[in-house]
Amino acid sequence: MDRDSDFVNDVQIRPMETDADVDALVGLAHRIWREVFPPIIGPEQTEIMLEFYHSRENILEEIAGGARYFFVCRSRDTTAATPVGYLAYEIQEPYLFLSKIYLLASERGKGLSSALFDWTYAEARAAGKDRVHLHVNKGNAQAIEVYLHKGFTVVDERLSPIGNGVVMDDYFMEKAL
């Protein structure tokens, strides 16, 4: 079976392919980010980050640059499957960079992240990569806990200004496969 339509624990991971998919992703990203990030980075920075990283224009630019975006759905019926999350990655040297992995609050704690990581590891191996790399806000304790549990380690930390006085304060984490 093609990895783009693999089912893991009744989870479908399907690639974004149409303009309508991009529009749906923008709406889903805004919903998830507004659930998760205001307590971590505040509502103002959440909105700035949404505009900076999850605008239609930015997503299309990332795709044009080689990023691959996927919906995470709970149903095997692709015509009825409603996305409950999304992920994106880029193949970089020397690793697969997992740039986005987000789930609706209602879907967290149900084993979905394990399925998503297993799928991502398979994608990395298929691309000839032996590491997965990601960035996480230092204040996102829940995500950091998940990443550490999955075997990621902190390899660096950075303050990165993105404009409008907003600075990302992130850990860079990696997992060897």
N, C-alpha and C positions, 0 to 999 in steps of 0.2 A: 504494500500500500504506500502511496506517496506520502512523505512526511508532512506535506502541507495540509493533508486531510486526516492525519492520524487521530485516533481516538484513544485517549488515556483516561481511564476511570470515567467513562461517559462524557469526556470533555472533547470538544472538537476545537482544533486550532486551525483556523482558515485564513488564508492570505487576503489582504485588502486588494481589490482589483478594480474598483470602479470609482467614479466621482461620488456616487451616492455612499459608498463605503467610507470615503474620506469625511464626508459630512456627518455620517453616523459616528465615526470615531471622534470627531471634534465634540459632539454632544456628549458622548460617553466620557471622554476625558474631563470635560468640565464638571460633570456630575461626580465622578470619582475624586477628582482633586478637591472639590468643595466639601466632600465628606471627610477627607483625610488631612489635608494640609493646614487649614486655618489654625488649629491648636498648636501646630509645630512651627509654622513660619508667619502666622498672622494672615488675616483676610486680604490685606493690601498686597503683600508679596505673593500670595496665592494667585490673585488675579493677574499680576504682572507675569508670573511664571506661565500661567495658562496662555496668555497672549504671546509670550516669547517662544514657548516650546510646543504649544498645542493649537496654534492657529492653523487654518487650512493652508495658508501660504507656506508656513514653516514645515508642515508635514509633507507637502508636495515637494518642497526643496530638498528635504531629507531623502525622500524616495528617489528623486532624480540623482542624488549623490550616492545612492547605493544602499540606503537603509531599507529593510524589509519590515513591514508592519503586518500584524496578525490580530484577528479577533479571537477571543476565548469565549466559546459557547458551551452551554451545558447539554444541549440536545444533539443527538446524532442526525436528526432530521434537519438538513440544511435549509429547507424552505421555512421551517418554523423556529429555527434556532435564534434566540435573542442573545446578543453579546453580553457577557457579564464581566468582561475585562478585555485587556489588550496587552500586547507586548511588541517590542521592536528591537531589532539588532542590526549590527553592521559587522561585516567581516573586516577586521583590521589586522595589521601586523603588530604583535605576534599572536593575537587572540580574537575571540568573538567578543565584541562589546555589546552587552545587553543594556541598551539605552533606556528601555521602558518595560516595566512589568507591573501592571496595576489591575486590581480586582475591585468590584463593588463591595462595600462593607458587608452586605448580606451574604457574600460568597467567601469571605475570609474565614479561616479556621476549619475548612472542610476538605483539606487535602489537595486543593487545586494548585497551590504553589508547588507542591512536590511534583505533580504531573507536568507543570510548566517547566520546572527546572530540568526534569528528566528529558523532556522534548528538546529544550535548549542545548543540553549537553550533546544529544544526538546530532543536532544541527552543527554544533562546533566540530565534532569529530568528522562529520561528513565533509566539512570544509577544510579538513586537515589541521585543525587547531587543537591544541592540548590544554588550553586555558579559557575560562570565561571571566570577563572583567565587567565591573559595574561601578556606578557612583551612587552614593546614598547620602542624604542630608544627615548630619551628625545628630540632629534632634529627632530623627525618625527611629526611635528605640524599637518599635515593633518590627520594622523591616530589618534593622540591624540584627536583631535577635534571630529572625528567620534565616538571614544570610549566614550568620555564624553557625547556626544549627545545620545548614546545608554544606558546611565545610569551607566557606569563604573566609579569607583572612584580610585584614587591613594591610595594604601595601603602600599607601600614601594618604595624605590629607591635604586639601587645598581650599583656599579662599579664592573664588572667581567672581569678579564683578561682571554683571550682565547688563548694567545700565539702570537709569532711573534711581541710582543710589542703592540698588539691590545687589547683595553679595550672596553667592551660594557658598555654604560652608559644608563641604562634603568629605566623606571618607571615600577613597578608591579601594575597592575590594576585588580580590581574585580567588578563583578556585582552579586548582590543577585537576585535570581529568585523568 
